């Protein structure tokens, strides 16, 4: 069977041996120097000033939104535009923290929001855009960023599925105020569980440090600790158990940090292999008119998370779904389809959104494996399955 996830880690055997040795020799396994090193390395590779490692990609979203609320950049009741084709925990934090999600439809050709789909919402009606860069693809990010800037709308990116993809020479995840990533075992590279938040904004970064760990100041610089303690009249003795703002415990472990540092060395290799695989699959899809073609002409690098196959008709969808399943290839729905159809959304959100494209993709599409450990034989089989 060709699985979506072939292993726990890229270069699994050597990684597991190194991990075993690390655990035997480590003096501590809670968040420490390995995590700091991973954050620094991730920020360097992504090209951001700051990176904050947390316990999961989902927690990255929750921590980010809470930090913006704590800073007063967002307020309860604010409306936040989100992608229709996304993951549940891109939208759930908005609901949980008292914001109102405004779901926008995606484009069939990119699976993502575009500057055109943004026209369906009045800029004065939203305070932020939390965009999802789905499956390694994106919309016209330069135009989206320009629209947000002109209308003073906070732009955030969920980049959990698109590590390494680039548009206009800029990595996805670097267009907005901040971006979130996942290092879950099924994503581009694995720390088993984990996530990252990236930003160039120092004030936001300092708040993220506190929101990650209980709202205390332990992870701030000594200078910033002194400022916040003096402001609140807190002496050094009581500072260890003083909590300054709303927060969670989203701390990672040194085990994850160590794994992240091991996997960082393979970043370029992983991205390149995924991109090369994508190009081969894309050629097959473009030669078969049963499928809709993806438009990636605006993209410099497509670091494809998993390969989507969107059929023009539901009959074709059933045909190819059965073909892949009979060939023992693991396939899944394309993310979660139209999020407005999900039970949690209908329970907690009353505003109605019509997302015809997301609904079409959900009913007529699936994705199949693209990972850097596919063999040539497996890639050839997947290409054969895409032929008419």
C-alpha positions in Angstrom: 0.0 0.0 0.0 1.2 3.5 -0.8 0.5 5.5 2.4 0.2 9.2 2.8 2.8 8.9 5.6 5.6 6.4 4.9 7.5 7.0 8.1 7.6 8.9 11.4 10.6 11.0 10.2 12.5 11.6 7.1 15.6 9.4 7.3 13.8 7.5 10.0 16.4 4.8 10.9 19.2 7.2 11.6 16.9 9.7 13.3 15.6 7.2 15.7 19.1 6.1 16.7 20.1 9.7 17.2 17.0 10.3 19.3 17.6 7.3 21.5 21.1 8.5 22.2 19.9 12.0 22.9 17.3 10.8 25.4 19.8 8.7 27.2 22.3 11.6 27.5 20.0 14.5 28.0 19.8 16.2 31.5 16.4 17.6 30.9 13.6 16.9 28.4 11.2 19.8 29.1 11.5 22.9 26.9 15.1 24.2 26.8 18.1 24.7 24.6 17.2 22.3 21.8 13.9 24.1 21.4 15.7 27.5 21.3 18.1 26.1 18.7 15.2 24.8 16.6 13.4 28.1 16.8 16.5 30.0 15.6 17.2 27.6 12.8 13.6 27.6 11.6 13.5 31.4 11.6 16.7 31.5 9.6 15.4 29.0 7.0 12.0 30.7 6.8 13.5 34.2 6.6 11.7 35.7 9.6 13.0 37.5 12.6 11.3 35.3 15.2 10.0 31.8 15.4 8.2 30.3 18.4 7.9 26.5 18.8 4.7 25.2 20.4 3.1 21.8 21.0 1.1 21.6 17.7 0.1 23.5 14.6 -3.4 23.8 16.1 -2.0 25.4 19.2 0.0 27.7 17.1 -3.2 29.1 15.7 -4.8 29.4 19.2 -1.7 31.0 20.7 -1.4 33.5 17.9 -5.0 34.7 18.1 -4.9 35.0 21.9 -1.7 37.1 21.6 -3.4 39.5 19.2 -6.4 39.8 21.6 -4.1 40.4 24.5 -2.3 43.2 22.6 -5.6 44.8 21.6 -5.0 44.4 17.9 -8.1 42.2 17.8 -11.2 42.4 20.0 -13.9 40.0 20.9 -16.7 40.3 18.3 -14.3 41.3 15.5 -14.9 39.6 12.2 -12.1 37.5 10.7 -12.2 36.3 7.1 -11.0 32.7 6.7 -10.5 30.3 3.9 -13.4 27.9 3.2 -11.1 25.0 2.3 -9.1 24.6 5.4 -8.6 22.7 8.6 -11.0 22.9 11.6 -8.5 24.4 14.0 -7.9 27.3 11.7 -11.5 28.4 12.5 -12.1 26.9 15.9 -9.8 29.3 17.8 -11.8 32.3 16.4 -15.0 30.8 17.8 -13.4 29.8 21.1 -11.9 33.3 21.6 -15.0 35.2 20.8 -14.3 36.3 17.2 -16.6 35.8 14.3 -15.4 33.8 11.3 -16.4 35.0 7.9 -15.8 32.2 5.4 -14.7 33.0 1.9 -14.9 30.6 -1.1 -11.7 29.4 -2.8 -10.8 29.3 -6.4 -11.0 25.9 -8.1 -7.8 26.5 -10.0 -5.7 27.2 -6.9 -7.7 25.7 -4.0 -7.1 29.1 -2.3 -8.6 32.5 -1.7 -7.6 35.1 -4.3 -7.9 38.9 -4.5 -11.0 38.2 -6.6 -12.8 36.2 -4.0 -11.9 38.9 -1.5 -14.3 41.1 -3.4 -17.2 39.1 -1.9 -16.6 40.8 1.5 -16.5 44.5 2.4 -13.2 45.6 3.8 -14.9 47.6 6.4 -16.7 44.5 7.7 -13.6 42.6 8.7 -10.7 43.3 10.9 -8.4 40.4 9.9 -7.8 37.9 7.2 -6.5 34.5 8.3 -5.6 32.9 5.0 -4.8 29.2 4.5 -2.2 28.3 2.0 -3.7 24.9 1.1 -1.6 21.8 0.1 1.4 23.9 -1.0 -0.5 26.2 -3.3 -1.6 29.9 -2.9 -3.6 32.7 -4.4 -2.1 35.9 -5.8 -0.4 36.8 -2.5 1.0 40.1 -3.6 -2.4 41.4 -4.5 -4.0 40.0 -1.3 -1.3 41.6 0.8 -1.8 44.9 -1.0 -5.5 44.8 -0.4 -5.0 44.1 3.3 -2.5 46.9 3.7 -4.7 49.4 1.9 -7.6 48.5 4.1 -5.7 48.2 7.4 -6.6 44.6 7.7 -4.4 42.3 9.7 -3.1 39.5 7.4 -2.2 36.1 9.0 -1.2 32.9 7.2 -1.8 29.3 8.1 1.1 27.8 6.3 0.9 24.3 7.9 0.6 22.6 4.4 3.0 24.8 2.4 6.4 24.9 4.0 8.9 26.0 1.3 6.5 27.1 -1.3 7.3 30.5 -2.9 5.5 33.3 -4.8 7.3 36.3 -6.3 10.5 35.1 -4.7 8.9 35.2 -1.2 8.2 32.1 0.9 4.6 31.5 1.8 4.2 32.4 5.4 6.1 35.7 4.9 3.3 37.8 3.5 1.4 38.5 6.6 2.0 39.9 10.1 2.5 36.3 11.3 2.2 32.7 10.1 1.7 29.3 11.6 3.3 26.0 10.7 2.8 22.3 11.7 5.5 19.8 12.4 3.0 17.0 12.9 4.2 13.6 11.7 2.1 13.9 8.5 3.5 17.2 7.4 6.6 18.4 5.5 8.9 17.3 8.3 8.2 15.8 11.6 8.8 16.4 15.3 5.9 13.9 15.9 3.7 16.7 17.3 4.6 20.4 17.1 4.0 23.7 15.5 5.7 27.0 14.9 4.6 30.7 14.8 6.8 33.1 12.7 6.7 36.9 12.8 9.0 40.0 12.3 7.0 41.9 15.0 8.9 42.1 18.2 5.9 43.2 20.4 3.9 40.3 19.1 6.7 37.9 19.6 7.1 38.9 23.3 3.4 38.4 23.8 3.6 35.0 22.1 6.3 34.0 24.5 4.0 34.7 27.4 0.9 33.2 25.9 2.7 29.9 25.2 3.5 29.5 28.9 0.9 30.5 31.4 1.2 34.3 30.9 4.4 34.6 32.9 7.5 36.4 32.0 10.1 33.7 32.4 11.0 33.5 28.7 11.3 37.3 28.2 14.7 39.0 28.2 15.9 40.3 31.6 15.4 43.8 30.5 11.8 43.2 29.5 11.1 41.2 32.6 12.2 44.3 34.6 9.9 46.6 32.7 6.8 44.4 33.1 7.6 43.7 36.8 8.1 47.4 37.6 4.9 48.3 35.7 2.9 45.8 37.8 4.7 46.3 41.1 6.0 42.7 41.2 9.2 41.9 43.2 11.6 39.2 42.1 10.4 36.6 44.7 6.8 36.6 43.5 7.7 37.0 39.8 8.0 33.2 39.3 4.3 32.8 39.9 3.0 36.0 38.5 0.7 35.8 35.4 0.3 38.9 33.3 -2.2 38.0 30.7 -4.5 35.3 29.3 -2.5 32.3 28.2 -2.1 28.5 27.8 0.5 25.8 28.3 1.6 25.1 24.7 5.2 24.4 25.5 7.0 21.8 23.4 9.7 19.4 24.7 13.4 19.0 24.1 12.6 15.7 22.3 10.6 17.7 19.7 13.3 20.4 19.6 16.0 17.8 19.0 14.0 16.2 16.2 13.3 19.6 14.6 17.0 20.3 14.5 17.7 16.9 12.8 14.9 17.5 10.3 16.0 21.1 9.5 19.0 19.8 7.7 16.7 18.1 5.2 14.5 21.2 4.5 15.8 21.9 1.0 15.9 18.2 0.1 12.3 17.6 1.2 11.0 20.7 -0.6 12.8 19.9 -3.8 11.6 16.3 -3.9 8.0 17.3 -3.2 8.2 19.9 -6.0 9.6 17.4 -8.5 7.0 14.8 -7.7 4.3 17.5 -8.0 5.5 18.4 -11.5 5.2 14.8 -12.7 1.7 14.4 -11.2 0.7 17.7 -12.6 1.7 16.7 -16.1 -0.5 13.6 -15.9 -3.5 15.6 -14.6 -3.1 18.2 -17.4 -3.1 15.5 -20.0 -6.4 14.0 -18.8 -9.5 16.2 -19.3 -11.4 14.2 -16.6 -9.5 16.4 -14.1 -9.5 20.2 -13.5 -6.0 21.7 -14.0 -4.3 23.6 -11.2 -3.0 27.0 -12.0 0.5 27.4 -10.5 1.9 29.8 -13.0 2.3 32.5 -10.4 4.3 30.3 -8.1 8.1 30.0 -8.1 8.2 26.8 -5.9 5.3 24.4 -5.2 6.2 22.4 -2.1 3.2 20.2 -2.4 1.9 18.6 0.8 -0.4 16.0 -0.9 -1.5 15.9 -4.5 -5.1 16.9 -5.2 -7.1 15.4 -8.0 -10.3 17.3 -8.7 -12.6 15.7 -11.2 -15.0 17.6 -13.5 -17.9 15.3 -12.7 -19.0 13.2 -9.8 -19.0 10.1 -12.0 -15.4 10.6 -12.8 -14.6 11.1 -9.1 -16.2 7.8 -8.3 -14.2 6.1 -11.1 -10.8 7.4 -10.0 -11.5 7.0 -6.3 -12.2 3.3 -6.8 -9.2 3.0 -9.1 -6.9 4.4 -6.5 -8.4 2.4 -3.6 -8.2 -0.8 -5.6 -4.6 -0.1 -6.3 -4.0 0.1 -2.5 -3.2 3.8 -2.5 -4.3 5.8 0.6 -6.5 8.7 -0.4 -8.4 11.3 1.6 -10.9 14.1 1.0 -9.3 17.4 0.0 -8.7 18.8 3.5 -12.2 19.2 5.0 -14.2 20.6 2.1 -16.5 23.5 2.7 -16.0 24.2 6.4 -19.5 25.8 6.7 -20.9 22.2 6.2 -19.0 20.9 9.2 -21.1 20.1 12.3 -19.1 22.3 14.7 -19.5 25.3 12.4 -23.2 24.9 12.0 -23.5 24.6 15.8 -21.6 27.8 16.7 -21.8 30.1 13.7 -25.0 31.6 12.5 -23.9 33.7 9.5 -24.4 31.9 6.2 -21.8 31.6 3.5 -22.2 30.1 0.1 -19.0 28.4 -1.0 -19.8 26.7 -4.2 -16.2 26.0 -5.2 -15.2 24.5 -1.9 -18.3 22.3 -2.0 -17.5 21.2 -5.5 -13.9 20.3 -4.6 -15.1 18.4 -1.6 -17.6 16.3 -3.5 -15.5 15.7 -6.6 -11.9 15.6 -5.4 -9.4 13.6 -3.3 -5.7 13.8 -2.6 -3.1 11.1 -2.8 0.4 10.8 -1.4 3.3 13.1 -2.2 6.1 12.6 0.2 9.9 12.7 -0.2 10.2 9.0 0.3 8.1 7.8 -2.6 10.0 5.3 -4.8 10.3 5.6 -8.5 8.0 2.5 -8.8 5.4 4.2 -6.6 5.5 7.4 -8.5 5.1 5.5 -11.8 2.1 3.7 -10.4 0.5 6.9 -9.3 1.0 8.5 -12.7 -0.5 5.4 -14.4 -3.6 5.7 -12.2 -4.1 9.3 -13.4 -4.3 8.3 -17.1 -7.7 8.2 -18.7 
